């Protein structure tokens, strides 16, 4: 374990942050050193979305903008569906 020397002022600031979370400075630093583990699947799937969740946010009654209509009317140029 590496030892770090802190000034009294710096140590006091860190101790105050630890105390705000109800921890001692030693426990707070130990908590910071622990690797994060996801608590549930939603955190481990960060950045992934389910189609039904996205569709639930859509309002199908909103008319297309002219830009969207032009994009949809443009012929396919690759392997688009």
C-alpha positions in Angstrom: 0.0 0.0 0.0 1.3 3.4 -1.0 1.4 6.1 1.7 0.5 9.6 0.8 1.4 12.6 2.9 -1.3 15.3 3.2 -1.1 18.8 4.5 -3.2 19.4 7.6 -5.5 21.6 5.6 -6.0 18.9 2.9 -6.6 16.2 5.5 -9.2 18.4 7.2 -11.1 18.9 4.0 -11.1 15.2 3.2 -12.1 14.4 6.8 -15.0 16.8 6.5 -16.2 15.1 3.3 -16.0 11.7 5.0 -17.9 13.0 8.0 -20.6 14.3 5.7 -21.2 10.7 4.7 -21.0 9.4 8.2 -17.6 7.8 7.7 -14.2 8.1 9.2 -11.5 9.4 6.8 -9.9 5.9 6.7 -13.3 4.2 5.9 -14.1 6.9 3.3 -10.8 6.4 1.5 -11.2 2.7 1.6 -14.7 3.0 0.1 -13.2 5.2 -2.7 -10.6 2.6 -3.4 -13.1 -0.2 -3.9 -14.0 -1.1 -7.5 -17.5 -0.2 -8.4 -19.9 -3.1 -9.0 -23.3 -2.7 -10.6 -26.2 -3.1 -8.2 -28.6 -4.3 -10.8 -29.0 -5.0 -14.5 -30.0 -1.5 -15.4 -26.6 -0.1 -14.3 -24.7 -2.9 -16.1 -26.7 -2.1 -19.3 -26.0 1.6 -19.3 -26.4 3.0 -22.7 -28.7 0.2 -23.9 -32.4 0.7 -24.5 -35.3 -1.6 -25.0 -37.4 -0.9 -28.1 -40.7 -1.0 -26.2 -39.3 1.6 -23.7 -38.3 3.9 -26.5 -41.6 3.4 -28.3 -43.5 4.2 -25.1 -42.0 7.7 -25.3 -43.1 8.4 -28.8 -46.1 10.4 -29.8 -47.4 8.8 -33.1 -49.8 11.7 -33.7 -47.0 14.2 -34.3 -46.7 15.0 -38.0 -43.3 14.5 -39.7 -41.2 17.5 -40.3 -40.3 18.3 -44.0 -36.7 17.2 -43.2 -37.9 13.8 -41.8 -40.2 13.3 -44.8 -37.4 14.1 -47.3 -35.1 11.6 -45.4 -37.7 8.9 -45.6 -38.4 9.6 -49.3 -34.7 9.3 -50.2 -33.8 6.1 -52.0 -31.7 3.5 -50.2 -28.0 3.7 -50.9 -26.7 0.7 -49.0 -28.2 -2.2 -47.2 -30.9 -0.3 -45.4 -34.1 -2.2 -44.5 
